[in-house]
Amino acid sequence: MKKIILITLAIVALGFISFFYYFLRQGQFWDSTSRMRVLLGSPNAEAQYLLIDPKRGEIAVYGLDNSEEVEAAYGLGKWKIGSLWKLGVQENKGGGEMTAKSLVRGYGLPVEGYLQYGGPVEPFSLARSLIFAKETNMYLRDRLTLAWFVLHARVSNESALTQSTIILTAEELSAVTDGIVTITNTQNLTDRQSKAVSLLVSNLGGKVLDFSTLQDNIDQYCSVSGKSVFAQKLAHVLNCNFTKTDDPTTHLALGNEFAKNF
């Protein structure tokens, strides 16, 4: 009997060690001090947009006009925002990924994370969904940190967003120049794409200093270089390669593949 108890305890201890090892090996995107922008939705619920502000201890909840049409990602034409999550599931792209990419394209809204969640934003329900996520692109460590923050934050319901809305969500950066962006792009980039990228930069808290077109093709999807948290966030939202440098200005290069797929 004693031997069985010791074996059971050893198995439990091994389980805990394995969990913590897995947890420590998980990546981490959110630094828990800068603002975080999260998309909520599901196949049967309206999409919502969260602006999480640790310094104010606040979560601003923005509704979206789910009947409004936007250009869906992957060249699937125009779809109502409320249908995008279900469309992503049907197309095997993932509901969250489809909705997030479509909002970046159509709204210029930066989406740093998405989570399957339906209904009003209530701290306990949201924290539970973060921990036991059904569909998300967020790391476990980030979800646990967010869940703890959610349980202590103030929740404020804001007005609904439209395509003409610009959210002034500038990061509190160490220097003003951290949010300055220069953009070089391939000549294949359309006016719609250029405007969407510029709006995205503004919504993320940056300012476009220069937007130039190269005569030569850029044989890549996109790349971001810089030293700030803002630069890392921009790369994350646009799925670009990121290179850390000592240059305070963020440099964004948009290539041929970006022009085809964004």
Secondary structure as GFF3:
##gff-version 3
##sequence-region A 1 262
A	DSSP	alpha_helix	2	25	.	.	.	ID=ss1
A	DSSP	beta_strand	36	42	.	.	.	ID=ss2
A	DSSP	beta_strand	45	53	.	.	.	ID=ss3
A	DSSP	beta_strand	58	64	.	.	.	ID=ss4
A	DSSP	beta_strand	69	71	.	.	.	ID=ss5
A	DSSP	three_ten_helix	73	75	.	.	.	ID=ss6
A	DSSP	beta_strand	78	80	.	.	.	ID=ss7
A	DSSP	alpha_helix	81	90	.	.	.	ID=ss8
A	DSSP	alpha_helix	95	107	.	.	.	ID=ss9
A	DSSP	beta_strand	113	116	.	.	.	ID=ss10
A	DSSP	alpha_helix	123	131	.	.	.	ID=ss11
A	DSSP	alpha_helix	140	150	.	.	.	ID=ss12
A	DSSP	beta_strand	154	161	.	.	.	ID=ss13
A	DSSP	three_ten_helix	176	179	.	.	.	ID=ss14
A	DSSP	beta_strand	180	186	.	.	.	ID=ss15
A	DSSP	alpha_helix	191	203	.	.	.	ID=ss16
A	DSSP	beta_strand	207	214	.	.	.	ID=ss17
A	DSSP	beta_strand	222	226	.	.	.	ID=ss18
A	DSSP	alpha_helix	229	238	.	.	.	ID=ss19
A	DSSP	beta_strand	241	244	.	.	.	ID=ss20
A	DSSP	beta_strand	250	254	.	.	.	ID=ss21
A	DSSP	alpha_helix	256	261	.	.	.	ID=ss22
###
